[in-house]
Amino acid sequence: MATQVRVVLHLLLLYIFAVQEGRPVCVDVDPETEAVKGEFMKMKCVYCMKREEISTRTMVKWYYIGPDKREVLIYEYHDEPREPQNVEDYWKGRLVWNGSKDMQDISIGILNVTLNDTGTYKCKASRHYKYTFFTSTGTKNITINLKVKEKGK
C-alpha cells in the first residue's frame, strides 16, 4: 500500500513539474530598417508584458523625425488607433495600425512607401497597470532609422 502511495505521489510531482500551462509567447525582435519604394512597410514596435499584467491601458504615439530634426506626431493609439487631428497632409491616409489585439505588437504600417519616408521614427509607448492593491506605469521607446530604396534585392 505504501508503495502505491509513493508511486502516485511521484507521478503527481512529475505531472506538476513536467506539464505547464500553455501561454502565448511574446518575442521582442529588432525592427526592419530598409523599405522598398511603392511597397508596404511594417514599422515594428513590440512591448511584451506578462499575462498577469493584462489589465492595462496602453497609449502609443508614433513620431517621424526628418532631416530638419523636427519631431512630428504621425499616429497614435489611445483606446483605438487613429491619425492625430492635425497630422500633416503628407501622412494622411498612408498609415495603418498593424499591431495585435493583445497590445504586445504596437506596430504601424506605411502604405505606398516613398523615398521621402527615409528618416527616423520613434514609437513611444506607456502602460498603466492596474493591480488589486496598486497601480504602476511603464514606458518603452523604440527608434527606427528607416532607409527607403528604389528597388528590392
ZIDA-V551279 format. One line per field, one symbol per residue. ss: DSSP state (H for helix, E for strand, L for the rest). phi: phi as a letter, one per 20 degrees, with the letter a starting at -180 (. if undefined). A space follows every 50 residues. Layout:
ss->???
phi->???
//
This chain:
ss->LHHHHHHHHHHHHHHHHHLLLLLLLLLLLLLLLEEELLLLEEELLELLLL HHHLLEEEEEEEEEELLLLLEEEEEEEELLEELLLLLLHHHLLLEEELLL LLLLELLEEELLLLHHHLEEEEEEEEEEEELLLLEEEEEEEEEEEEEEEL LLL
phi->.fffffffffffffffeeddffcfdddedfffcccdgndeceefbccfbf ffefeccdcccdcdcegemeedfdabcbmafafffdffggegmddcfced femeedeccdelgdfffgqdccddcccdeddfdacbcccbccdceecedf cff
//
